């Protein structure tokens, strides 16, 4: 059964407790806390506090949405060990990272190999700590195309290296579903929103059932052991009321399609 959650970055301007209380009110099961505002990388005290507060409200912390980027963050002084420590103190089981800073077609082969080695190294560290690393599925990274995403998972080739998935912009539902099917064996969580065809076309989640029903049906067959979450992201209306409405839609879809 797919579980439901919320990405805290949907409400960057709001305090963690307010976000968590809204998520509980909406009947969601977990929160992916972001590493840019709410749980900064390397701040163990904040991570422990947010993790404890979340659990006290009856919510899980399945994921840490870090902004660690392969090929960039380490060079700029962000050690992955700090990210890993924050995730562990938070109580998360998965660390979301970004695979690079450019679309796949602009990345040279030697740069790609270097990022694969880095991904393998941090996955080894995470795995030893009982966590996994999962790459963001997003334009401007190595997951900008379906083939590149499949290839990079293979190139890294580590049991603790997984992926998120979300429908890429500008693409047909058929292309999106092809991408999800291609990496289904390594998909850990989804980011759920209704942008189509661009980020400027943000509609209520309920209007996207034709596509999302297909995506959730496929995701429900993901074979990785452990929890699988569909996290609401970019909540329509960016408000408590918007969250309550979107959560109601998502929970209904999970019941219907998984």
Secondary structure, DSSP 8 states (H G I E B T S, - for coil): --EEEEEGGGGTTS-HHHHHHHHHHTT--EEEEETTTTS-TT-HHHHHHHHHHHHHTT-EEEEEEEEEETTTTTTTT--HHHHHHHHHHHT-SEEEEE--SS-GGGS-HHHHHHHHHHHHHHHHHHHHTT-EEEE---TTSTTSSHHHHHHHHHHH--TTEEEEE---TT--HHHHHHHHHHTGGGEEEEEE--B-SSTT-B--GGGGHHHHHHHHHHHTT---SS--EEEE-S-TTSSHHHHHHHHHHHHHHHHHH-
